[in-house]
Amino acid sequence: MAYVARYTTDLKTCLEKYTHLKNKFEKKKDYILENPLLLGEPLKHKLNGLRSFPLGSNFLIIFIVCDDCRRLKQKSINGCPHCEQTPKNTVFFLLFGPHDLMYKTAASSRKNLKGNEFDVFT
Ligand SMILES: [Zn+2]
């Protein structure tokens, strides 16, 4: 199944903050889209429902796969905008940044997800 990327405004902030990583992020997200369920590590506890993938040595990309929302009944915890109408092959890229910071901010970023999207590479 081919996966389709969507982006949050928090991700836009990350791209502005870490401009030197923009190209690297773009390559990694294309790679992740090949098989996000296999490549993304499922996060636990308060970050349950999210997945991560390394970006460089100390950075992480945080994302949601709507296929997870369906299979694992994580729709409400993830709060994807209109998840029922969102194809299950949708991947929401939430954030990227230093490992520790991601664990601190990913939960609140997810709360902002509703209706909070922009197109970054289109
Ligand atoms: Zn969803």
Residues whose N, C-alpha, C, O or C-beta is under 5 A from the ligand:
A	BS01	ZN	C66 C69 C80 C83
